């Protein structure tokens, strides 16, 4: 029954939204990647209709993920309250489903963990490391000797050292990175929380 339900949901995602869910992708795992997740959370109503999961819970999880990926300062008290309310909604709607440990950590202890970070939470993402993976593949293909593994790895390390040099990076053309700001929806949630905290609502 579980496998049949999963197959039905994956088929509906493919037919209605054009999303390929949990399909093996040779060489890089499967189709469950960041792009799929972004498209998944962009239309909560359709996702709720297909998965039969509460639409408010889907919206809240999407908002929490956007907050964690943002490089904008988020009031920790707001995040703790919002995450705890999300955990209460989860337990109230689905008491029969075991909450995954990662979800439990984010919802109940995310705010406390954020208090001990020196930088903003979004600056600890894996975006930089994933960007280096593209360089790694390109360097290995075009800038390494292929007659032995030792020579290939030596050339690869040398090229990575050169690309990470601060002076050389400064000479390189600088591309303006779009600012990773939080959207209006989350800004409004923070403003409403602050008004309630001030006793104005």
N, C-alpha and C positions, 0 to 999 in steps of 0.2 A: 504493500500500500504506500509506503514511504517513497519507494522508487518511482511508482506510477505518478504520485503527486508531484514529485520533482520533475519528471519528464513533461507533465502537463504544464507546469509553470514555465519551464524553459521554452517550451513550444510557443506559449502565449507571448513571452518576451520577444521571441524571434519574429513572430507574425505581426504583433501590434506595435512594437517599438524598434524592431530591427536590432535588438541586443542579443549577442551570443553569450550565454551564461554557462560557465563551467565546462567549456569545450577545450580539449587538449590543443595547445598551440606549439608545434614542433620547435624545439630549441629554446623556448622562453616560458615553459610551464603551461599555463592555460589562459583563457580569455578574461579571467577575473583580474583586471588591472585597474589602475587609477582612472583611466578614461571611461571604462565601463561603470565604475563607481560614481563618477561625476554625472554621467547620463542617467544612471539609476536614481540618483537623489534629486534630479532636476524636475521630475514630474511625480510628486508624492501621491496624487490622486490615482493616476494610472497604475503606479506601483502597488498601492493599497488594493486596488481592484483585482490585480493579477495574483498577488501573494496572499490576500485575505488578512493582511496585517493592518492594525489600526493606523489610520492616516496621520493622526496627531503624533503617534510614536515615531513614525518614519520621518516626519518633519523635524521633530526634536533631535533625532540622531543626526540628520543632515546638518542642522544648525550647530550641533556640538562639534562635528568633524570640521566644519568651516571655521569655527572659532579656534580649534587646535592647529589648523593650518595657517592661521592669520599671523602676520607680523605686527599687528596692531595691539596696543596695550588693552587688556580686558580686565575689568574689575574682578578680582578673585572672589569676592563675596557674591557677586552676581553669578559667576560660573558655578560656585558650590551650590547655590540655591537652585539654579536651573537644572544642574545635573541630578541633584537629589530628587527634585520633582519628577524628572524623567524616570529615575529608578523606581519611584513610587508608582508611576503610571504603568511601567513595565510589569511590576509585581502584581498590581491590581488586575491588569488585563490578562496576563499569562502566568498565573502562579504555578502551573503545571510544567512549565519549561524552565530548565536549569539555566540560570544566567551565566554566560561564559566568563571566565576569570578576567579577561582583558576588559570586557564591558563593565564588570564589577569595579575594577581598579579605576577606570576613567570616571564612572559616575559617582563613586563614593569617596575616592581619594585623589581625583585629578586636581582639585583646587589646592589641596595641601601640598601636592608635589610641585605645582606651579610656584608656590611661595618660596621654594628653595632654589629656583633657577635664577641665575644672574641675568640671562637674556630673556627676551620674550619667547613664549612657547613655540610660536611658528618658526623661529629661527633654529630650532633643534630638529627640523624635519630632515628627511632623507633626500630632499630635492637635489642638493649639491652632489651627493654621492651617486645618485642615479644619472645626473648629467655627466659625471666622469665615466660612467659605463659606456656612453657613446664614444667618448674620446678613446677609451681603452680598445674598443673594437676597431675603430679607424686606425689607430696607431699600430695595432697588431697586424692589420691587413696590409697597410701601405708602407710602414717604416721599420719593419723587422726583417732580419735574414731568416729564411725558411729552411736552411739545410740542417739545423739542429735545434732542439728545444732550448738548450742552454744559450745559444746565440740569440734566439728569438726573444727570450726573457730578458737578456742583458740589454738588447736594443729597446725593448719595451720600457724597462725601468729608466733607462737614460732619457727616453723621449718624455716620460711622465715627469721626471725631475726637471727637464727643461721647461715643460709646459706649466709647471707649478712655481717657477722662479718669479719672484715679485717684480723684478726689474723688467723681465721679458713680458710679463703680463701687463705691465704699465705701458709698454710700447705698442701692445696689440690694440686694435681698434675696439673702442669701448661701446658695447651695445646697451642701450637704455632698457633696463628690466622694468616691466610694468609693476607698479606698486601693488602689493598683495593686501589690499584693504578689505575690511569686512563689509558686507553688503548692507543695504538700507534696512533690511528686515531685522538683522541682528542689532544694528544701531538703535532701532526703535525699541527692541526688547530691553537693551541696556538703559535707555532713557526712561522707560516705564518702571524698571526696577529702582532707579535712582529717585524717581518721583515718589514711589511708595516708601522708600527708605527715609526720605525727607518728611514724610507725612502729608504730602500734598494731594495724595489720591486716597 
